[in-house]
Amino acid sequence: MAQGYEILIIFHPETPDDEIENQINKTKDVISESKGEFLKANKWGQRKLVYKIKGVLKGYFLIVYFLGNPDTLKVLDGLFRYNERILRYQTIKLDKKFDFQSLQEEASPEKAEITEPEKEKEEGPENLEEKEAVEESKENKEESST
């Protein structure tokens, strides 16, 4: 049985969507050519980086789940290493306890799924004030109960 892997790819923030789609398709092709199975790709969109990578503070995040072998990883490494649009990438070997079946069920038999997460709710000043008020009231209750 093939081993499960997850690859996090951080693209330059100015990378066009069609180039990202093209990279996903190339990744699918490499995985299938090396007798692996592409399961799912999650587009996280642009996120702020903790520190600068190649002079930029934002990146476009993509996570790819697949089943493969060590030869697949070597070919993918070559594909990602020399792509100037990719700032960083990291491959993680997933635990055997990981639920691959749920990923396989989500992916259609003909074409694996590419999903985009829901937009996170912006935390404006109103929401921050509400959170602070709730936390403050919890602290007051704890102090009064002791």
Stockholm file with secondary structure:
# STOCKHOLM 1.0

chainA/1-146         MAQGYEILIIFHPETPDDEIENQINKTKDVISESKGEFLKANKWGQRKLVYKIKGVLKGYFLIVYFLGNPDTLKVLDGLFRYNERILRYQTIKLDKKFDFQSLQEEASPEKAEITEPEKEKEEGPENLEEKEAVEESKENKEESST
#=GR chainA/1-146 SS CCEEEEEEEEECTTCCHHHHHHHHHHHHHHHHHTTCEEEEEEEEEEEEEEEEETTEEEEEEEEEEEEECHHHHHHHHHHHHTCTTEEEEEEEECCTTSCHHHHHHHSCSSSCEEECCCCCCCCCHHHHHHHHHHHHHHHHHHHHHC
#=GC SS_cons         CCEEEEEEEEECTTCCHHHHHHHHHHHHHHHHHTTCEEEEEEEEEEEEEEEEETTEEEEEEEEEEEEECHHHHHHHHHHHHTCTTEEEEEEEECCTTSCHHHHHHHSCSSSCEEECCCCCCCCCHHHHHHHHHHHHHHHHHHHHHC
//
